[in-house]
């Protein structure tokens, strides 16, 4: 919802907008620190995996009470008594679907890599067959 660039990442400005809409605006430095705390690949933006890491850290009690990430995790929690089981069900189904989409992407990358390996092996075999035919003409 907050990925305005539709690139699969939340950058600094998108995070700023998200925090403002959630009612917990942060300073520029605070936003940078939020990203830095979970930015595993050091690209200065949040991937879906890094976004989920916020909630994993919150559940483990690894976030400081006054940090922006703690506020984000707290604001994004599902209160079943308020939302009802159906609201929680929809939330978790959406999360599961996003994870499945990530898995499909990984499968596509693996299939592409296997195809490249197969093509490289075929090229190697064709070159070997060509050299064998070439040696028959040079003798």
Secondary structure, 3 states (H helix, E strand, C coil): CCCCCCCCCECHHHHHHHHHHCCCCCCHHHHHHHHHHHCCCCCCCECHHHHHHHHHHHHCCCCCCCCHHHHHHHHCCCCHHHHHHHHHHHHHHHHHHHHHHHHHHHHHHHHHHHHHHHHHHHHHHHHHHHHHHHHHHHC
